[in-house]
Amino acid sequence: MAISIDYHDITAACEKFNLEPTDYYLEFTDQVVYMYWVACPADIHDYMKGDMTCLDYQRKGKWLSFEECSDQYEERAFTNMRYILETN
């Protein structure tokens, strides 16, 4: 089954994570649409205060659920982030 998203899905995610149109890129797989960007420590602290559902971060080449592993997050100058925008 095809996955569809619209402009409002993208703008809602941008508002949620305070992203500009040039801050992210999208990946479309058979099952998921991901939104990727790079976050700084101040952004990460803001994410920890809000809803972390469907949010992942990358550590040593592996994607970890931010919701489940936020207590293990090691602060870095920049962190790769991934948000599940839509699933099949």
N, C-alpha and C positions, 0 to 999 in steps of 0.2 A: 504494500500500500504506500502511496506517495505521501510525503510529508509536505505540508505547506505552512508558510509563515507570511506575515504581512508587515507593513511599515510600522504599525502600532506595536507589534511584538518586539521589534528591534528598538524602537524609541523607548518603550517601557523598560527594557533591560538597560539601555544607556542611562536613563534617569536613575534607575536603581543603583547602578554602580558608578555614577558620575563620569560617564565616558563621552568623549567627543566623537563625531563621525569618523575621524581619522585614527582613533585610538584602538580599534578592534578589527578583526576579520572573522568571517564565518566559514565553517566547514560543514559540508552536507555529506552525511554518510547514508547508508540504506536505512538506518534505524534512528539516527539522531542528527539534530542541527546544533552545532556548538558555536559559541561566541568566545573568541580568544583575545586576550590583551595582556599587557604587562603592568603590574601594580607596584607602587612604592610603599614603604612602611606605613605612612599616614593612611593610605587607602586601605591597607590590610586591617588596621585598627578600626576603621569605620565599618568594614565588612563584619568584624567580630561582634559589633554592637547590633547588627541587623539579622535578617533572615538569611541563613547560609545554605538553605536547601538548593540543591542542584549546582552548587559551586565547588570547584576543585582547584587545587594548586599543584604545581609541579615541584617535586623534590627528588634530586638525583635521577632525573629521567622518568620518574613514575608519577602518575596522576593520583592524588590522594583527595578524598572527600574532605572539604573544608569543615563541614558540619561535624564529622566524626573525628577529625584529626587536628582541629584548631589548637588544642592544647599542646600538640607536638610541633607546631609551626616554629621554625627558626627564622628570626628576622634577618632579611637580606636587603641589599640596596634595591634590588628589583626581583619580582616574583612573577612567573608565568601563571596566568589565571585562565580558567575555562568554566563557562556557564552553559548548562544544558538549556537551550532556548526552546526546543520542541523535540518530542519523541514520537515514534510511530506506534 
